[in-house]
Amino acid sequence: MTTTERPFIPVAKPLVGDEEKRAVMAVLDSGQLAQGSRVEAFEKAFAEYIGTKHAIGVNSGTAALIVALQANGVGAGDEVITTPFSFIATATSIIACGATPVFVDIDPFDLNMDPNQLEDAITDRTKAVMPVHLYGHPARIEEIAEICEDNELALVEDAAQAHGAEHKGRRAGAFGTGCFSFYPTKNMTTGEGGIITTDDDEVARLCRIIRSHGQEQRYIHEYFGLNWRMQDVNGAIGLVQLGYLEDWNRARISNAEGLSRLIRSVETPKVREGDRHVFHQYTVRVSKDRDGLLKRLNEAGVGCAVHYPIPIHQQPIMQKLGFGEGSFPVAEEAAKHVISLPIHPQLGPEDVEYIAATVNRLA
Ligand SMILES: *Cc1c(COP(=O)(O)O)cnc(C)c1O
């Protein structure tokens, strides 16, 4: 019972077809190689999908976070409250603005920022709050938005894993300034790429200025900006991919339902009532010998990964912030016990059955 007959099932598998290839060739033939009409068309379509007035394309999810923070006035000396359990860019984007990340621990239910701990972390230097919709499960964003409003803080959502996730009928990225990534493993891709969503005209205007060297008029630089622009090739790919996003999200959700029905030996992910989880990752909790199981699953042809093995506050680069072990116990505990299984839309029902049977056999 090893991998002799079955091909290895990768944990992520980007889906790019002939339509994307044709769209890219058309851009190359047009001679518009930087930001142009394809980016603009993609922005319009993405804003409509999320349900916001504006979307601003940039060249990565990391760029989206940096530009969104700066457009919300985050700069040197400010504090931004975020989660310690995420990809590193969540916190390094804050540092890139000259600000300091301040962490609050996560809710064990969905591993997202615990809103009950948020108010205690607010100081007179706090400028913004940046929750993450981890794995595609929405954070308790309405409660967080309310706390932001009461305390006059900007809300920047790291929605890099949450294209199409919903909380109380509204899409992630529509509550504050939304930041998405289109890295190839995400629910849709443009190659490298990112986008910012907002209803706020002034934030949108500043994002457009900051993404292009801080200039509204050519060669007049009123703000600090760098080159964060998206290329038309990426906009063209995004426009095609966006047309498939809902089909792919539904396939992810259906694969997750299948896995959760069949898996018995580990704790399967929960979905809060009224929320739509779009399963960027399908992450289970393993009570013992997580690293052993990770190895055995990969050997049995089920690609899996740990998101994330080290909480951000314990990363070598964050040592100067001075958080020791035990600072955020729920995040530290999660980092020791989680495994993400394959969930991508290219899995067939027999793959889902094989993944579940293998987990049940090996865990
Ligand atoms: C992917 C990701 C990012 C960064 O996006 P890039 O496009 O890789 O720069 C930021 N935050 C989270 C939570 C992510 O998953």
The ligand as an SDF file (V2000), in Angstrom:
LIG
                    3D

 15 15  0  0  0  0  0  0  0  0999 V2000
    0.3810   34.7660    0.7280 C   0  0  0  0  0  0  0  0  0  0  0  0
    0.2030   35.6170    1.9090 C   0  0  0  0  0  0  0  0  0  0  0  0
    0.7280   36.9150    1.9950 C   0  0  0  0  0  0  0  0  0  0  0  0
    1.7090   37.4610    1.0010 C   0  0  0  0  0  0  0  0  0  0  0  0
    1.3060   37.4430   -0.3220 O   0  0  0  0  0  0  0  0  0  0  0  0
    2.4290   37.4200   -1.4860 P   0  0  0  0  0  0  0  0  0  0  0  0
    1.6110   37.5700   -2.7220 O   0  0  0  0  0  0  0  0  0  0  0  0
    3.1170   36.1080   -1.3950 O   0  0  0  0  0  0  0  0  0  0  0  0
    3.3290   38.5670   -1.2450 O   0  0  0  0  0  0  0  0  0  0  0  0
    0.4030   37.6920    3.0870 C   0  0  0  0  0  0  0  0  0  0  0  0
   -0.3690   37.2260    4.0870 N   0  0  0  0  0  0  0  0  0  0  0  0
   -0.8620   35.9760    4.0600 C   0  0  0  0  0  0  0  0  0  0  0  0
   -1.7310   35.5280    5.1860 C   0  0  0  0  0  0  0  0  0  0  0  0
   -0.5860   35.1270    2.9920 C   0  0  0  0  0  0  0  0  0  0  0  0
   -1.0690   33.8770    2.9880 O   0  0  0  0  0  0  0  0  0  0  0  0
  1  2  1  0
  2  3  1  0
  2 14  2  0
  3  4  1  0
  3 10  2  0
  4  5  1  0
  5  6  1  0
  6  7  2  0
  6  8  1  0
  6  9  1  0
 10 11  1  0
 11 12  2  0
 12 13  1  0
 12 14  1  0
 14 15  1  0
M  END
$$$$
